[in-house]
Amino acid sequence: MQSRASNVAGTGAGEAARLDPLGNQRLLVLSNRAPIRFVEEGGRQRAVPTVGGVGVTFLRLLERSGGLWIAWSGAKNNPARLMLPTDKPRFAIVFPHLTERDIASYYWGMCNRGLWPLMHFMTPNCHFEAANWRSYCHVNRVFAAAAEAESDLYDVAWVQDFHLALVPALLRERCAHKRIGLFWHVPWPPEQIFRVFPWRRELLEGMLGSDLIGFHTPMYMRHFLDGCERICGAEVDRKAGLVHHGDRITRVGAFPLGVPVDHFRRLAASDEVQAHGRKIRQVLRTPTVVLGVDRLDYTKGVIERLLGFERFLERNPHYRGKITLVLIAVPSRTKVAEYAALKRELDETVGRVVGRFSSEGHAPIRYLYTQFSTEELVAYYQAADIALLTPLRDGMNLVAKEFVASQLKDTAVLILSEFAGAAEELKDALLVNPYSIDQIAARLKEAVEMPTAERCTRLARLRQKVEASDLDLWSASFLASLPDKSITMPAPARYVS
């Protein structure tokens, strides 16, 4: 049985599929969080959009084809259903009811303290508790039941990320005729690391209810296939990206997530953003601006970035007073103890570096612990000469692609961790091992002193890569690669270790 796309790795979908990947099929999106949040104004609730990037793409697909979005609203009290767009409804958002205990155990417990560090290869940060796993299973059943109740409203179900890994198999039991896809937005660890998860087989079997599972990179795909073979005893065809399990076959592919390039280019060209970018440079009063932007997360290598910058200033005293690191740390998971500890360490490290190297009114670091709008971020992208992005492990790292897409001039330099998924595409960045502060310092020096011609050549190639694999192509390639119907074919079971 052939899929509707010529290449399951996500690069062979034609232009027709790109423009209308669903045809006349209606889409169901399932995600942990909804694309809107509810705010109280004058004693009344109002829905406010919260999405950017991927969420915008899903909304566009739903407005075009009709369908449904099932997600947690993030609020205690909200309507069970909302029709969008409000002026001309085309689809519904359904909000399953989750209790405070559900959120505490499923979201804060299993997702944020269990699966998140596991998927980022950071087993010392993992906390696995049976009660949290039971809650995770319960919430996945709630989402699957909500999808079953609305089964008349959609033809294709697209499950998003590690929060709902069990939904594909649950939905397969309830709605066997539906086409089901799952996209994994975070890394997938090597099989030896994944083995520490107590419910490793249950998680894999939940995911394998999908017709198609997508990862950002071929490496994550290979790790997943290894787990299916060695933990579930499934027969795996690595070349074709197929997992034979029971009487079904699941396709697995690499679909690198992109950014809406045209959107970032339009923002970058706007008078308001350009004026804001010039103002940022004026305020910093420094010849070279280095930018780091991340959620405050222990996977992002923020402390390593600071230590690398400190080492650069130690080894290159002639650049002191001539370079500023703008460090934007977006608040994240503040209820988790590890994140609170990271915030304290970050504050202390920034204070120490600023204390060591400030002179004559110049501070080497501008530290901004806040959430910025997309317009504000693009102004910082434009104001920067160098982007320094050093995640210890990252599924993709869209900031790197946003930075490239926002450059109207040709002289910016991207320094990117070799452990970010984007590094497999953006090879013209200066790739760095974030665990080596000496290497970070050396890459900074290389970027600062890079000849203009080389800067232009590297950025042109990066721009070409980002433009050729944008967000629309990502969604179109995935949907076009979904098999027309579930593939069933008996396959021999293998030894389960």
N, C-alpha and C positions, 0 to 999 in steps of 0.2 A: 504494500500500500504506500503510495507516494504522498508526501505532503504537498500543500499548494505552493510552497516555495521551492526553488531549486537547490537551496543550500541551507541545511538546518543550523549551521553556525551563524546565520543571521546576516550574510553579506550578499545573498543572491536574489533577494526579492526585487521584482520589477517595479517600474514607476507606477503602473496601474495599482498594484498592491499598496504602494506607498500612499497614494491618494485616497484609496478606499479599501483598507485592509479587511474590513468586516463584510463588505458587500451588503446584502440585506439582512445580515445576522445582527441580533440585538446583544449588547454586551452587559455582563454583570462584573463589576469590580468589587472585590472584597479586600479590605485593608483594616489595620488596627485603628487608625485615626481617620476621621472624616475630613473632607476638603473645606469644611466650614467650622466655625465655633459660634457659640451662642453668648451674647452679651445682654446685660440688663440695662435698659434705657427707659426712664420714666415709668418704671413698674412693668414694662413690657419686654419680652424677649425678642432679640433681633439676630438673624443669622449673618455672620461676617465671614467672607472668604479667608482661608488661611493658606491656600495652596500656592505653590510655585513649581515650576519645572514639570516633574512627572504628573503631579495632580492636574495641572492645566491641560496636559495632553489627554488624560482620561476624561476630563470634563468635555473637551472638544469632541472626543469619540462618542461619548454618550449623547451629546446634543445632536450629533450627526445621525447616529443610528438608533437612538432610543435605548432604553434598558434600565439599569438599576445600579446603585452603589450601596453596599452594606458596610457600615463602619461604626465604631464607637465615637460618640460626639465629644467626649472629654468633659461633659457636664453631668451634674446630678439630676437635673430636671430638664427635659427637652421633649419636643413632640416625637412621637414614634416614627413619623414619616414627614418628609419635606419634598415638595415638587420644585424642580428647577428646569430652566431659568424661570424666575418668578413671573416675568411678563408673558412668556410663551412656553409653558412646561413641556419638556420632552422626555424627562426621566425623573425617577424618584431616588431619594436617599432614605434608606431605612436604618434606624438606630437600634440595635439590639440592647436590651437592658442589662447592664453590668452593675453589680453591687460594689460598694466600697471594698468589701472583702475580696471580690473578684480582681479588682484593680491592684490591690495590695499584693496578692499572691501570684496572679497570672502575669501582670505587667511588670510591677516593680520586682517581684521575686523571681519568677522563672525567666521572663524575657530579658530583663536588665541585669540581673545578677547571675544568671545561668547561661542562657544561650548567647547573649551578646559577647561576653569575654571568651566563651568557647569558640565561637565562629571567628574571632580575631586572634586565635592561637594563644590566648593568655589564660592558661589553666589555673595559675595561682589566684586569679581574681574570681574563679567560678565558685558559686554556692548552689549546691543541688539539694533540694529538700522535697521529700515525697508529697507533702501537702501542696507545695507550689506546682508540682507536676500534675496532681489531681485537678487543681484549679485551671491549669493550662488546658487539660483535656476537656474540662467542662466548658470553658469559654469557646473552644473550637467547636464543640457540639452545638452551642448556642448559635454561632455564626452559620454552621451548616444547616441547622433547622430553619433559620431565617431565610437562607437561600432556597431551601426546599419549598417553603411556604409561598415563595414568589416565583416559582419555576416557570410559570406561564409568561413571565415578562422578559425572559432572556433566552438566548441560544448558546452563548459562549460565556464561560466563567473564567475570570482571570484573577487568581489569588496573588496577593502581594506579600512577600517577605516572611521572615522567620516567626512572626507572631502567630501565624495561622497555618503552620506546617501540616497539621493533621486534617485540615478542611478538605483537601482534594480527595482523600480516601473516604471520608465521611460523606462527601457529596456524591462520590461515585456510587456508594451504596444506595443513596436516596434518589439520585437522578442519573441513572446509568447512561442515558442517551445523550447527555450534554457533553459538549467539548470543554475540557478543563485544562487550563494552563496555570503554571506557577512560576513567578519570577522571584529569585533569591537576590535581594539587594545588598547583601553583605558577603564577605568572603566565605569560602567553605574550607575547613582545615584538612590537613592530611589525615588519612584513616587512623593512624596511630594516636593522634590527638583526639579525634572524634570519639575514639573508643572509651574515653574517660566518662562520657555521658551515660548515666545509668539506664536511660530509656532510648538508647541509640537505635535499636531495631524498630521500635514503635514509631520513632520520628521518621526514619527512612520509609517505612511502609506507608505512613500517612502521606508523604510527598509523592510516592509512586502511584497514588490514585490519579495523578495528572496524566494527560496525554503528552504534554510537553513541559519540561522544566528548563528554565533559562538561568544562566549565570553570567557574570560580567566577563570572565576570562576563560580561556581553555584550561588553565591550570586548576581553577576552582572546579571546573567540570570534571577533570581527571580525578581530583580528590574524591568527588562525590561518587563517581563510577567505581573507584576502588572500594569505598564503603559499601556500596550495594553488593559487590561481588563477595567481599570478605566477611561482611557482617550478616547480610541477608541471604547469602548463598545464591544470588541471582546470576543468570548468565548475561555477561556484558559484552557487547560489540563496541569496542572503543573507537574504531575507525568510523563506524556509522553513527555513533552516539546513541545506542539502543540498550535498554535494560529489559531483559525477559524476566518476568516474575509471575508465577502462577500461570494463568492463561492470557496474560496481557503483556503488551510491550509499551514502554514509556520512552519517548525521545528525550534526549538531553542535548542542549546546545549552548554556545557562547554568544551572547548578544550584548556587546558593550553599550552601556547607557550613555546617551549624549545629552547635550543641552540645547535649548531653543536658540540657535545661533542668531537668527534674524532679530529676535526679541532683544538680545544683548547688544547687537550692533545698533539697533534703533535707539536704545537707551543711551549708549555711549556717544551717539551723534547728537543727542538733544542738547540744546543750549543750557538747560538747567544743570544737567550732569556735568557738562564740560566746565561750567562756571564753578561748581562745587569742587571739582578736581583741582582747578587752579587755586582755589582758596585753601584746600588742604596743603598744597605745596608751600603756599605763602606762610601758613601758620607754622609748618615744620621748620622752615628756613634752613634747609640742608640740601646739598647737591645730590645725594643719593638716598632714595626712599626704598626700603625693603618692607614687604607686606606679608604677614601671615594671618590667615583667616580660618577659623575652625570653631566647631562646637567645643566646649571645654570637656574633653573626654580623654581618658588615659590611653586610648588607642591612637591619638592624633600626634603624639610626639611633641607636645608643646614645650615641655621642660627641656627636652633634648635640643629643640630649636633655640631656646634661650641660651643654653650652655654653649652651643655652637657659635652663636653670635658673640657671646662673651669671649670665647677663645679667639675669634676673629679680631676683636678689639685688642686683646692681649698681644697677639702676634703682629698686628699692623697698627702701631700707635699713630702713624701718620694719617690714618683715616678717622681718628677720633675727632668728633666735632663736625665731620663731613658726611656722616651716614646716620640714618635713624631707622630703627625697626618699629613699624606700626604693627602692634599685636592685637588683633581683634579676637576675643574669646567670647563666644555666644553661650550664655548660661544653658546648662543641660543637666537633667536628672538630679536636681539639687537635693532630692530626698534620699539619694543613695549615698551611704557613708564614704565610699571610695571617691566619689566626686567632690564631696565637701573637703576631704583631705587633699585632693589635687588642687582645689581652689586655694587652700592655705599655702601649699607648697609653691604654687605659681606666684601668689602675692609676695611671698618672701623672696623668691628668686628674682623677680622684677625689681624689688626694692634694693637688693644687694647689688645687682648689675648697674642700676641707675646711680646708686651711691658711689660705686667704684669709678665710673667713667663720665659722670656729669662734670661740666666745666664751663665757666663764662656764660651761664644761662642756657646752655645746650644740654638736653637730656637725651641719651642715646636710644631710649625706648618710649614710645607712646602706647600705653596700655589701655585698651578699651574693652571693658567687660559689659557687653550689652548686645541687644538684638538690633540689627540694622535692616532697613528695607532694601529691596533689590536695587533701587535707584541709588541709595547711599553706598552700597557695596561697589557698584559699577564706578562711582566717582573715585573710590579708593583704588580700584583696579587701574583706573587711568592715571591716578597720581603716582603710582608705584613704578619704579624702574625695574625692580626685581620682586618676584613672588617666591617666597620660601615656604614650601609645604612639605612637612616631614612626618607624615603618619607612620607609626610603627607597623601598622597593617590597615589597609583600607580596601573596601570592595571596589570602588572606582576612584573617588575624589573628584567631584564635579567642580569644585572651586578652581582646580587647575584648568579645566575646559572653559569655565566662565571667564577666567582671567585672559585666556587667549582670545576668546570671542569678543571681548570688550576692548581689545587694542586697536586703535585707529592708526597709531603710528607704528613704526617697525623696529623699535629699539628696546622693547621690554625683554627680560630674560626670565625664564621659568626654571626654578630649582625644585625638583620633585623627588620624593622618596621612591626608591626602587621597589618598595613593598606596597605601593598604591596600585590598584588595578589599572589605572590610567597610564602607568609607566609602560605597559605593554604596547600601547598605541603611540604615546608621546615620547618617542625615543630621541627627538631633537631637543628635549629639555636636558638640563644638567642633572643627571640622576645621581642620587646620593644615598648612602647607607645611614639612616637616621640614628643608628646605635653608635656611630662614630662621630663624636663632636669635633674631632680633628678634621674629618672629611667634610663636615658641614662648613667649618671655617675655611677650608681650602676651596670649596665650591663657591662660597661667598666671594672670596678674593678673585676667583676666576670670572665670576659674573660681573663684578665691579670693573675689572680691567679688560673685559672682552671687547675686541675691536668692533666698531659699528657694522662693518660688512658682515661679520659672523653673526652678530645679533640679528640683523635683517634676514639672513639666510635661514637661521634656525626658526625665527618666528614665522616666516612665510610657510615653512614646512609644517609647523605646528598648526597654523591656521588652516592649512589644507586638510590636515587630518580631522580637526574638529568640525569643519564644515561638511566633510564627506560622511560623517557618522553622527548626524544630529539626532535630536530627540524624536522627531517624526519618523525617521528611518528605523530607530530602535523599536518603536511600538508597531510599525507596519511590518517589520521583519519578523517579530515574534508572532504576531497574529497570523501572518501569512504562512508561517511554518507549522502552525497547529494542524495535525492531521484532520482530514475531513470527517473522520469518525474514529472512535476508539479501535485500536488494533488488537485483535485477539489471536493468539497463536500459542499452542502448547510448547513449553520449553522445559528441558530437564532441569531439575533442581540441583544445586551444587552444595558442597560441604559448607556448613555454617560453623564458623569458628567462634 
